[in-house]
């Protein structure tokens, strides 16, 4: 192998991880967006909805099917950017973990080591997802903000209107409202996300078999299991993050711990788990689609480059 080939290889590998991650992000959004909308509505306005069924019925009655896809554009931007950066960083962080562990560059990492690499990669992903998720959460909760009187009825509800309002009232830094909460969610969350995914793939592969040869069903189940592990671990943090990002639309500025304390004192412990049911329902199809699209597109590109 030539020196040029050796120098190009990490860049090519990075491009493949980036593209495969973006592909997985698109699959994740279109599969899970309705569940995510219900989650954000229940997290932000738990007093408005008795349960998941009540939220679904009211959303459909008042807004129709499009009501479940409110915020899809920023959601696509969020997941494409997050997963592209996440999986690009995941590949890079695996190389870092190998170096720190004194392993060869081609050595297989354990499931725990891959989980640690995912946790490190989440720092970079948080910087990519925070602005777009801020816009997505505000659009998803816009109807409730208007109907509760916290926003004027004529308040514009487009992606650009939300971005322009944030930049006008808070400046560029306002796009990173909730960044600390995002980091607190992503770092432990992605440890369990990648750890759960790899552990499940290990179980499916069995002793002495390669995880790289698993079919679509095991990949989707493993992705769903990883997603479920993530949300069980960090759901209260996500609830606080959503509340901070939505309520900052009215000019309320609050930190993570003060918001967390206010929710517990005023609404009770149950409020920080409001919306968990649609989140867990969403976890399997959305993250199953994410990893299936990621693994298949990555494998196809790797095969093309090796031919």
Buried (B, 14 or more C-beta within 10 A) or exposed (E): EEEEEEEEEEEEBBEBBBBBBBBBBBBBBBBBBBBBBBBBBBBBBBEBBEEBEEBBEBBEEEBEEEBBBBBBBBBBBBBBBBBBBBBBBBBBBBBBBBEEEEBEEEEEBEBBBBBBBBBBBBBBBBBBBBBBBBBBBBBBBBBBBBEEEBBEEEBEBEBEBBBEBBEEEBEEEBBBBBBBBBBBBBBBBBBBBBBBBBBBBBEBBEEEEEBEEBEEEBBBBBBBBBBBBBBBBBBBBBBBBBBBBBBBBEEEEBEBEEBBEEBBEEEEEEBBBBBBBBBBBBBBBBBBBBBBBBBBBBBEBBEEEEE
